[in-house]
Amino acid sequence: MALIPATILTGFLGSGKTTLLKRVLTEAHGQKIAVIENEFGDENIDNEILVQDSKEQIIQLNNGCVCCSIREDLRTTLSDLAEKKRKGELDFDRVVIETTGLADPGPVAQTFFMDDEIAESYLLDSILTLVDAKHGDQQLDDRQEARRQVGFADQIFISKTDLVDGATVDALIHRIKHMNPRAPQTKVNFGEVPLADVFDLRGFNLNAKLDIDPEFLNADPHAGHDHDHDHHDHEHGEHCDHPHHHVHDDDVKSFVFKSDKAFNPAKLEDFLGAIVQVYGPKMLRYKGVLFMKGSDRKVIFQGVHQLMGSDLGPKWAPGEKKTSKMVFIGLDLPKDIFLQGLEGCLV
């Protein structure tokens, strides 16, 4: 049986997850989606469309979607769903997991890698994070969970942009880009997101294309060595009309390592193993395309917290410049230790 794609939907309370989910659940899009809800707070969908039977954990909707709530742990719920699908008791094409507004999506993502049974049934597609344009800035200031959700995201949706002026939205987008340069940001109204922006994003695919916004790399005179907020946000000819850009010193930050020299594989493995041991809980997402000594192929690696994986990618094309490029997104990571350590692993 083909692996079932899974999407994790996260975002702070009131950011519009429920609106987006309702749309996914009730629209005639021809996809059969199973939604797993973490019951939490007054906002869950159950009240509106799922009042049918509180004893039944799984409810079929008329457009072919399925909705269920987590009564035990996520692992059990996922394994029950996969079994019902195998036996033909339930028919669905993919799973969406809505985390509570206060949740760190890390452990949810790890379930898909650490548990063999789940890994044999599911493929984690991506983590989507909703940020509310009206309250987002404040939530990012006040709540580390909100900052972590941004750090984990493969795709970020900015909701409620109609409630604030353009400058506020731009400042929020700018701030989020510094926290997580690898997640595209899209403004959405009332959950109206094209499903192509929601599913099959392959955020956890180990692909050889590491999309880091080129602007983000250029903003920086010394190639990926410093991305603090204070001194060079506005070097590439934009004028700073928003003095409040500069007051956010978020603990979720990203930095990039680039080098044209090859890595020594043994040294790199030792170093990455060591930093994951020490800083794993603070490392939210990290990803890279690596130039390794002795290999004619790209090596692609990525991780969530302490879980790290790598794969051989395609061969370096004739004439292609061999470069390693890595992005790290995490909580107060000691950038100097990482960058110096990586430099020390080069041949």
C-alpha positions, 0 to 999 in steps of 0.5 A: 500500500502506498504511504499516506501523506500527512500534513501537520497544521499548527498556529497560535490560538485564533490564527485561523486553523479552524477556518482553514480546516473547515474549508478543507473538510467541507469543500468539494475538492474530490480528495478524501482527507482524514483530519485528526484533531487535538481536542483543546479549547472552545474553538474545535470543529467538533461543535459545529459539524461533529455533534453527531455522536460523542462516543464515536471517535471517527466521523465520516462527512458527506464529501468523503472526508473523515474526522477524528479526535485524539483520545489516546496518543497520536501514535495510536490514532494514526495506527488505528486509521492506517489499519482501518484503511488497510481493512477497507473500513475507511477510505481516505487519501491523506491525513491532516493533524491539527495541533493545539495552538499551544503545541510545539510541532516537533514531537508530532513530526518526530512520531513519523520518523521514530516509530517504525509502524507509523513510518511504514504507513505514513509519509510526513509531507509538511508542517504548515503554520498560520500566523494572525496578522493582527496579533502575530507580532504580539504573540511572537513577542510573548510566546515561545510556542508561537516562535517555535511554530514559525521556526518549524514551518515549511509553509507559512500562511498569514491570516487576517491581513484585512484587519491591519494596514500594509506596513504592519503586514510587511513588517511581520513578513520581514520579521518571520523571514529572519526567523525562518528563511526557508518557508514561503509566506502566503497571505490568506483570507478566511481560510481561502487557500488553494489546496495546491498550497496546502498539500504535496509540498514535500517539505520533508523530502530530501531534495537536492534543491535547498530553497533559501531566499537568495535575498536573505543570503545577499543581505549579508556582506560576509556570506552567511555568517551573521543575521542579527536584526540590528545592523544590516536589515536594510542594506539592499536599497530598501528604506527603513520606514518601520523603526519597530523592526529593530526591537524584536530580538527573537530567540528563534533565528536562522543562519546559513553556512556556505562553503566551496570546500569539500567536507571531510565526511568523518569529521562532519559526522562527528561534529554534527553528532556532537552538536545534536547531542548538546543542542538537539532540543533547541534545533528546530529544523535544519537542512543542507546540500553538502559537497563531500570529499570522495563523492561525485554526488550531492549529499542531502541532509535534514533534521528535526531536533535530535533526529537527523537523516541524510541521503545521496542526491543526484550527481554534481552536473558537469561544470556545476559549482560544488558548494555546501549550503546549510540552514539552521533554524533554532532557539538561541543556537550559538552560531559561532560554535556551529560555524567554526565547527563546520569550518573545522570539518572542511578538507 
